[in-house]
């Protein structure tokens, strides 16, 4: 299983917290890029301090909002959104508002031939 998945092992397929699986104790420990974690709470701390986590989350949410993969033209928008996300203290609610308030989301440029 991937390292992030290990940290979420205490949750079953419908999100119910569990301490055992198939009568064996759940082991939610792991290592992500050399940093150990013991459960979902410590995993969240590791992710929050990971140098690529903020830009990854911003990029994925932006792609979902746009309904397409990010393009080279989106690079500056993504950099700005990532900076806003980091300066807000990683507030997901603020990130969502920043995405939908961005010009890149609100205005579609019509392609000309």
C-alpha positions, -999 to 999 in steps of 0.1 A, spaced: 0 0 0 12 35 -6 25 55 24 -5 79 27 -29 49 25 -11 34 55 -19 64 76 -56 61 68 -57 23 75 -78 29 107 -108 38 84 -127 11 66 -142 14 31 -171 36 43 -150 58 66 -158 41 99 -130 42 124 -116 8 134 -88 -6 155 -88 -41 141 -92 -56 107 -99 -94 102 -93 -98 140 -58 -83 137 -48 -49 151 -46 -21 125 -11 -8 118 -14 28 106 23 36 108 44 45 78 70 67 63 65 94 37 96 107 20 117 98 50 94 112 77 76 87 100 40 89 111 20 68 135 -17 76 126 -39 99 106 -32 129 129 6 126 125 2 119 88 -16 152 84 13 170 101 38 153 77 17 163 47 12 199 59 50 203 61 57 185 29 72 209 3 50 196 -26 17 190 -8 2 225 -11 9 228 -48 -4 193 -55 -36 200 -36 -41 233 -54 -34 217 -88 -58 188 -83 -87 211 -70 -81 235 -98 -82 207 -124 -115 194 -109 -130 229 -109 -119 235 -145 -130 201 -157 -97 196 -174 -60 190 -168 -39 220 -161 -23 236 -191 10 255 -194 -11 287 -195 -23 279 -160 11 279 -145 10 315 -131 -26 310 -119 -16 279 -100 15 296 -85 -7 324 -73 -33 301 -59 -6 281 -41 9 312 -26 -26 323 -14 -33 289 1 0 288 20 -4 324 33 -40 315 45 -25 288 68 -36 261 44 -73 269 47 -92 246 22 -124 268 24 -104 299 14 -86 279 -14 -120 269 -29 -132 305 -28 -99 317 -44 -102 292 -72 -137 302 -82 -129 339 -78 -98 336 -101 -100 351 -135 -88 318 -150 -119 301 -136 -144 329 -142 -134 339 -178 -131 315 -207 -109 327 -235 -123 319 -269 -98 302 -291 -94 318 -325 -82 300 -356 
